[in-house]
Amino acid sequence: MSQHKAAYHVLRLTLGITFLWISVMIFQEPTFWSGFMDPWAASLVPLDLETLMKITAGLDLLIGLLLVANKGTWIASLIASVHLLVILITSGIDTVTVRDLGLLGAAVALTLESLPSALVKNKKQDTSAPDLQAFAKAGQDENP
């Protein structure tokens, strides 16, 4: 197995396990977890916060299962990215923000890595060094 492929699976599995674990924790104590929402965000929710947390736990469970099973990975990681962004916005900056930011980065990286080839433009990128002399000459031609 290549390093690239191994890294993909490590990222997918550890992110999936994280979502499964948090799902269990939220299901066990939904009221505790609702305390992480900023009051302004909680006031916008048309549900009671315990119900919202149970829905969140269900979403986390689904994301975790899909990631661990390696099914619909790009969709699951995209949903995870949006979900983590919403968490960062609605919980404000506190002692766990850095963890959520790291999880968001992992979810975005997994989304980008797992995008189906049909969604990715298959252009060959020019990785050669730029021609600085031609660039400088072109700049001189524009000046009167």
TORMARTI-145319 format. One line per 4 residues: number of its first residue (from 1); their letters; for each residue y, x, z negated of N, C-alpha, C. Coordinates in steps of 0.001 Angstrom, whole numbers, always signed. Atoms other than C-alpha are relative to their C-alpha. Example, Ala and Ser with C-alpha at 12.3 -4.5 7.8 and 13.67 -1.06 7.14 Angstrom:
1	as	-1190/+890/+0/-4500/+12300/-7800/+1200/+900/+0 | -1190/-820/+60/-1060/+13670/-7140/+1090/-770/-730
//
This chain:
1	msqh	-1175/+855/+0/+0/+0/+0/+1238/+901/+0 | -1220/-807/-95/+3406/+1400/+962/+877/-207/-1232 | -925/+126/+1127/+6094/+2017/-1633/+868/-1246/+152 | -862/+1145/-270/+8265/-627/+23/-723/-1305/-367
5	kaay	+770/+1215/+272/+5526/-3257/-165/-301/-123/-1492 | +270/+18/+1439/+4653/-2300/-3745/+1248/-426/-765 | -1260/+350/+663/+8314/-2561/-4788/+275/-1500/+147 | -184/+1434/-240/+8513/-6037/-3223/-854/-815/-969
9	hvlr	+907/+761/+866/+5487/-7240/-5197/+363/+160/-1477 | -435/-194/+1386/+6717/-5707/-8466/+1207/-893/-277 | -1196/+828/+168/+10086/-7441/-8009/-361/-1478/-37 | +406/+1409/-86/+8485/-10759/-7040/-750/-440/-1256
13	ltlg	+801/+378/+1158/+5968/-10777/-9884/+795/+24/-1306 | -751/-69/+1257/+8308/-9648/-12649/+1070/-1082/-73 | -978/+1088/-13/+10993/-12124/-11599/-708/-1338/-228 | +777/+1226/+192/+8350/-14868/-11382/-448/-184/-1440
17	itfl	+426/+67/+1404/+6986/-14054/-14847/+1189/-308/-900 | -1202/+279/+788/+10536/-14058/-16236/+345/-1484/+47 | -308/+1428/-124/+11134/-17559/-14876/-1055/-867/-687 | +1044/+748/+710/+7769/-18787/-16198/+219/+65/-1509
21	wisv	-184/-211/+1442/+8481/-17332/-19632/+1189/-813/-529 | -1177/+739/+461/+11977/-18815/-19904/-256/-1504/+61 | +349/+1417/-99/+10580/-22163/-18772/-717/-468/-1262 | +743/+346/+1213/+8143/-22214/-21684/+940/-25/-1206
25	mifq	-926/-82/+1131/+10868/-21155/-24122/+955/-1194/-28 | -917/+1146/-48/+13251/-23900/-22927/-738/-1294/-334 | +774/+1196/+327/+10512/-26562/-23067/-251/-99/-1505 | +257/-5/+1438/+9809/-25523/-26676/+1231/-378/-818
29	eptf	-1225/+258/+768/+13449/-25720/-27841/+1182/-321/+918 | -1075/+321/-943/+15670/-27515/-25306/+1377/-109/-655 | -1294/+141/+676/+18401/-28249/-27851/+627/+1365/-266 | -505/-1354/+230/+18724/-24575/-28761/+613/+575/+1279
33	wsgf	-459/-584/-1262/+19094/-23569/-25110/+1239/-702/+539 | -1201/+714/-460/+21712/-26254/-24446/+1256/+572/-649 | -1134/-614/+685/+23950/-24379/-26903/+635/+1149/+761 | -566/-1096/-792/+24485/-21642/-24319/+1023/-485/+1021
37	mdpw	-976/+535/-964/+26530/-23964/-22088/+1374/-51/-630 | -1379/+148/+456/+30284/-23733/-22418/+320/-1492/-100 | -333/+1420/+170/+31761/-27032/-23671/+581/-650/+1256 | -577/+596/-1217/+33759/-27561/-20441/-1090/-370/+996
41	aasl	+1092/+268/-934/+30533/-27354/-18397/-868/-1146/-506 | +814/+1074/+587/+28587/-29591/-20791/+666/-1359/+185 | -714/+1279/-152/+31288/-32252/-20494/-97/-560/+1420 | +118/+448/-1390/+30713/-32429/-16711/-1369/-600/+325
45	vpld	+1372/+422/-269/+27002/-33234/-16991/-190/-1464/-397 | +166/+1422/+310/+26155/-36959/-16775/-1257/-314/-821 | +1221/+182/+796/+22907/-36438/-18761/+211/+565/-1394 | -54/-681/+1285/+22306/-35589/-22367/-554/+1410/+209
49	letl	+313/-1412/-232/+21908/-31826/-22714/-1477/+320/-179 | +1439/-251/+168/+18298/-31963/-23924/-749/-335/+1298 | +613/+374/-1276/+17296/-33789/-20728/+330/+1025/+1073 | -403/-1021/-972/+19286/-31310/-18654/-816/+1277/-184
53	mkit	+767/-1220/+269/+17480/-28423/-20344/-1455/-154/+423 | +1381/+246/-445/+14089/-30019/-19647/-97/+56/+1525 | -41/-104/-1465/+15048/-30368/-15972/+121/+1465/+401 | -164/-1431/-266/+16183/-26744/-16012/-1324/+735/-204
57	agld	+1300/-625/+262/+12847/-25707/-17561/-986/-310/+1120 | +867/+365/-1125/+11030/-27609/-14805/+335/+793/+1249 | -422/-806/-1143/+13076/-25837/-12146/-442/+1452/-180 | +433/-1368/+278/+12388/-22474/-13800/-1509/+143/+184
61	llig	+1453/-10/-152/+8673/-23321/-13900/-388/+27/+1477 | +281/+43/-1436/+8640/-24186/-10189/+330/+1339/+663 | -393/-1296/-563/+10527/-21006/-9260/-1022/+1064/-381 | +954/-998/+473/+8198/-18892/-11390/-1360/-119/+676
65	lllv	+1303/+210/-635/+5030/-20443/-9965/+11/+430/+1465 | -89/-378/-1416/+6192/-20010/-6367/+71/+1516/+169 | -121/-1451/-115/+7160/-16391/-6942/-1311/+703/-331 | +1269/-625/+380/+3923/-15471/-8714/-1063/-245/+1072
69	ankg	+981/+342/-1037/+1861/-17264/-6040/+354/+586/+1364 | -477/-559/-1271/+3893/-15561/-3281/+24/-1073/+1094 | -118/+1128/-930/+4482/-18954/-1634/+1462/-411/+78 | -1397/+385/-155/+7897/-19785/-211/+935/+922/-769
73	twia	-734/-969/+826/+9239/-16625/-1803/+1482/+13/+313 | -1425/-83/-324/+12518/-16592/+96/+740/-1242/-479 | -630/+1234/+491/+13255/-20234/-785/+92/+40/-1525 | +10/-56/+1464/+12247/-19745/-4433/+1036/+991/-511
77	slia	-971/-1002/+465/+14355/-16597/-4762/+1427/-415/+339 | -1327/+523/-321/+17308/-18276/-3024/+418/-1044/-1043 | -289/+997/+1037/+17100/-21218/-5445/+259/+703/-1333 | -199/-774/+1232/+16765/-18722/-8309/+1387/+643/-14
81	svhl	-1322/-631/-88/+19904/-16932/-7095/+1106/-999/-294 | -1014/+1040/+223/+21948/-20128/-6996/-49/-461/-1458 | +194/+433/+1391/+20512/-21222/-10352/+614/+1016/-974 | -548/-1040/+879/+21422/-17889/-11977/+1519/+82/+115
85	lvil	-1451/+16/-178/+24914/-18034/-10492/+619/-1153/-791 | -481/+1155/+769/+25387/-21506/-12005/-65/+307/-1498 | +122/-369/+1414/+24131/-20193/-15356/+1136/+936/-404 | -1082/-935/+310/+26629/-17328/-15237/+1343/-721/-89
89	itsg	-1273/+734/-4/+29473/-19738/-14450/+98/-926/-1207 | -61/+1024/+1044/+28544/-22379/-17033/-219/+519/-1414 | +218/-512/+1354/+27638/-20105/-19929/+1072/+996/-420 | -1073/-927/+345/+30611/-17769/-19760/-511/+1408/-264
93	idtv	+336/-1390/+267/+30665/-14122/-20711/-361/+137/-1473 | +454/-221/+1368/+28640/-13293/-23786/-976/+1179/-12 | +863/-1169/+155/+26028/-10828/-25006/-1172/+35/+967 | +1128/+11/-941/+23408/-11909/-22456/+450/-44/+1463
97	tvrd	-513/+54/-1371/+25667/-11994/-19391/-556/+1132/+846 | +467/-1154/-767/+24577/-8508/-18343/-1451/-196/+440 | +1392/+285/-374/+20934/-9607/-18358/-38/-982/+1165 | -22/+998/-1069/+21709/-12657/-16224/+532/+588/+1301
101	lgll	-523/-666/-1189/+23716/-10500/-13845/-1088/+854/+660 | +1121/-791/-530/+20724/-8159/-13462/-1053/-876/+656 | +961/+928/-592/+18411/-11112/-12825/+533/-570/+1314 | -611/+481/-1238/+20857/-12451/-10231/-144/+1048/+1100
105	gaav	+161/-1075/-988/+20829/-9073/-8473/-1429/+96/+504 | +1412/-52/-396/+17026/-9052/-8468/-355/-1188/+900 | +296/+1197/-796/+16867/-12613/-7111/+626/+93/+1392 | -658/-158/-1313/+19383/-11869/-4336/-750/+1046/+828
109	altl	+747/-1041/-719/+17503/-8672/-3413/-1321/-554/+535 | +1265/+588/-443/+14222/-10596/-3247/+233/-1011/+1118 | -334/+935/-1079/+15863/-13298/-1129/+196/+751/+1310 | -274/-779/-1210/+17127/-10717/+1344/-1265/+659/+546
113	eslp	+1219/-691/-412/+13809/-8886/+1402/-1051/-945/+574 | +1054/+927/-409/+11726/-12012/+1943/+430/-998/+1065 | -448/+912/-1063/+13818/-13782/+4587/-968/+36/+1179 | +861/+19/-1191/+11627/-14919/+7487/+699/+673/+1178
117	salv	-573/-735/-1133/+12135/-12850/+10617/+769/-921/+944 | -714/+941/-874/+13264/-15983/+12492/+1443/-203/-457 | -1354/+172/+522/+16345/-16099/+10239/+824/+1277/+59 | -674/-1296/-9/+17210/-12439/+10643/+200/+439/+1441
121	knkk	-258/-508/-1337/+18914/-11152/+13752/-733/+1324/+146 | +824/-1183/-190/+16681/-8478/+15195/+696/+1029/+878 | -749/-1003/-742/+19398/-6176/+16519/-314/+1367/-555 | +186/-1364/+457/+18778/-2482/+16400/+1373/+530/-402
125	qdts	-1267/-517/+479/+21512/-973/+14269/+169/+1444/+442 | -317/-1370/-370/+23233/+2183/+15464/+250/+779/-1279 | -117/-780/+1228/+22678/+4643/+12653/+485/+1419/+278 | -503/-1349/-318/+24089/+7660/+14493/+1403/+168/-580
129	apdl	-1320/-301/+541/+27192/+9374/+13208/+1072/-453/+986 | -1056/+450/-906/+30447/+7971/+14611/+624/+1194/+732 | -678/-1029/-788/+32232/+9925/+17339/+1461/+27/-442 | -1340/-49/+588/+35334/+10903/+15371/+1050/+471/+987
133	qafa	-973/-469/-994/+36979/+12726/+18271/+423/-1143/+923 | -331/+1140/-860/+36771/+9650/+20501/+838/-1018/-777 | -754/+916/+845/+38070/+7523/+17602/+1447/+476/-134 | -1345/-566/+156/+41056/+9855/+17066/+759/-91/+1322
137	kagq	-642/+68/-1318/+41784/+9966/+20823/+418/-1436/+306 | -334/+1388/-246/+41682/+6166/+21037/+1235/-409/-794 | -1172/+282/+818/+44219/+5967/+18211/+1265/+589/+586 | -1161/-644/-607/+46544/+8372/+20052/+436/-746/+1238
141	denp	-320/+728/-1224/+46354/+6326/+23249/+800/-1273/-284 | -696/+1231/+339/+47698/+3264/+21425/+1458/+227/-374 | -1373/-290/+398/+50903/+4983/+20266/+837/+318/+1226 | -860/-264/-1160/+53824/+5003/+22757/+565/+1402/+15
//
